[in-house]
């Protein structure tokens, strides 16, 4: 699966799409509408692709299917991929948006896209960081829930302990950071699309390095590239809640470079096409890559900056492979 994009100089949103803005135009043939907080539909190829006959259900009172790749052999531990949806969305919708199923299946991954809980406004959310998105202050332990899902999967399958990966969008990306902070000994790598870590270094204490990619658009008006706070009433169901501040995309990467013991920031001669509707100087590869080098074993930090990218980008056909390439390249030592 190793492949990188062309070289040149040099990731169901936070539900705010319902308030206007924040998404690229939907791809041709996609439905024009979407539920509050859901990413835009991406056409027929977005449907889940796992072999249903092999799926099992875990998660207790919050059940979720675990998709089992063809040819799974308990004598050869499989990597595990967990996808986390945005505020107001669902695991099924997020799986359709990311379109990682084909590559996960062919790469031998066990994979699952669980659901958060419903708040008092009947909107599904994750209690990720203090910035997003437990508006009711319910204190639901989603870190504990996801850790339990991982343990249950490990009890039923041979899981490669060096290759447990998490990807999330928006509220789900905040949740991915919370998991990396609390369970760094288990999580090999995370990819955050339009999310952020905790505001201060002291709020996160990873026991060992975790490989991290922050993918963020400079025109994101929901989770701002430069950091900010989710304002009262900005999100459906937020009521009068006041949330903590979140750091910007670069500060998020810098914080994780500190956790991972990285020593050198490098702007690479590497670009990606993350949003199919964006260009930069006539090139479809609008996303620049900044990487921190000299990290401790198991550590890696990259910032993929989408020039003019919005909160819910229209993901390119190369997005799944770029993400899975990163996961493949960053197992735990």
Secondary structure, DSSP 8 states (H G I E B T S, - for coil): -------------SSGGGGS--B----TTS-S---TT------GGGS--S-GGG-EEESTTS-EEEB--TT--TTS-EEEEEEE--TT--HHHHHHHH--HHHHHHTT-EEE----EE-TTS-EE---BTTBS-TT-----HHHHHHHHHHHHHHHS-EEEEEEEEEEETHHHHHHHHHHHH-TTT--EEEEES----SSGGG---SS--EEEEEEETT-TTTTTTEEE--TTTSTT-TT----EEE-HHHHHHHHHHHTT--EEEEEEEEE--BTT--BTTBS--EEEEEEES--TT-EEEEEEETT--SB--B-TTHHHHHHHHHHH----
